Amino acid sequence: MLADLVAAGLTDRNWRDIGFGTNPRTGTFTFSGGALRKSDSMLMSFGGGGRTWGGNEVRALALETDAPRWFCIVKPSNASGVRTNQSNSSAFYNPDGTPVSRHSYYAPQYNAGRDELIVYGCGPVWPMDKGKGWQVDAIPLASGGRWYPAEHYGRMYARAGGYEGNWVAQHPVTGDVYFPSSHLIQLWNNATGQPDAILADTEWVDVDRGCALVDPLRSRLVRIGPRPGMGDSQIGYFDLSKRPAAYRDAPASGLPLRRASGAGFVHDPVLDRFLYFTDLEEIYVIDPTTFAVSKLPTTGTPPVAYGAGVNGGDTAIMSRMQYVPNLKGVVIAQAFDKPVYFLRTA
C-alpha cells in the first residue's frame, strides 16, 4: 500500500506522519470495520479517522491468492483534497468532496448487486475525533471507481444520543441493511437505494450498542448487547416477519458471553451456527435455535489475546471478522501489525 499513500502525498517512504496521521501503518484499522466481497473472497477495511489517520483509501486482501498482500482497492484522495491534522475540522467530507476518514466501526458493508462498498453513518472524524453523521456514502469497486457525491444513498434517521459505534447488519440475501440509533431500528431498502421505515422502537436506550447479524433462515435480526437490568452481553432477536419487528429475549444457556461491544459476529451457513469472537483466544459458537453457547474446538495458533488494541485501535474486531463462503471458514483481521487469521469450519 505504501506506494499509493506516498503518491497521494499522505506519508513518505518511511511511513512517517507528514500531516495526515500519527501512524499511517495503523490506517484503516483504528476503531474501524471491514467487509467481504464473497465472489472473490476480497477482505476490505475502511476507516481510520479520529486523530490517527486521514487517508480515505479502502485497503484489501485477496484471500484466495497463494500469498495475500494488502493493497489499496480504492486509492486515497490526494493530499491537496484532504484536511491536515492542523485543520481543526470535524466535517464529514474532504475539500475534494470525498468522505473524510472516520472510525467506521460496523458501518462498511459490501453490496453484491451493486458491486459497491457502502458506508452507513460516520463516527468521530479526522482530525478532531468529533462528530456523528448519518449519511450513506458509497463507492463502486470497478476499476477506477470514484466515491459518489455526498449522501448518494440518503441519510439514515437517528435519534439524538445514539452510540457513535452502533452496529450495522446486512441481510445476506436481500441486501437490506438494519441500522439502529438509541432505541430505534431503521431499514435501508436495497431495492430503492434509500432509507426506509422505522422497524422497531424498543423504548429502551442502548439498543445500538453491541453487535448484530441477520439470520436469513429464521428471518431474525439477532443482537448481542446490553439490556436494561440484565447486563451488557445479553442475546435476543427481532422477528423480521412482524411489523413492527417484535423483540424477543433469547433463552440462552451454556457459557456466558463476554464483552459484546466491538465483537465479531457472523453466521456460518454450513454449520448453521453463529460464531462470536471478542478479541480473546476462543471463538464462541451459538446454536441459532436454542441459543446454547459453547466454545468452538480449534487447532493451530489462535489470535493473540487483546491483539487488536496493540499500537493503536480498540481491542475489538467489529466487522473485520467475516465468513468466507468460497473457503468455508472465517477470516479475522485483528490488527495492522498482527497476522490475518483464517479458521476453516467445514
Secondary structure, 3 states (H helix, E strand, C coil): CHHHHHHCCCCCCCCCCCCCCCCCCCHHHCCCEEEEECCCCEEEEECCECCCECCCCEEEEECCCCCCCEEEEECCCCHHHCCCCCCCCCCCECCCCCECCECCCCCEEEECCCCEEEEEEECCECCCCECCEEEEEEEECCCCCCCCCCCCCCECCCCCCCCCCCCCEECCCCCCEEEEECCEEEEEECCCCEEEEEEEECCCCCCCCCEEEEECCCCEEEEEEEECCCEEEEEEEEECCCCCCEEEECCCEECCCCCCCCCEEEEECCCCEEEEECCCCCEEEECCCCCEEEECCCCCCCCCCCHHHCCCCCCCCHHHEEEEHHHCEEEEECCCCCCEEEEECC
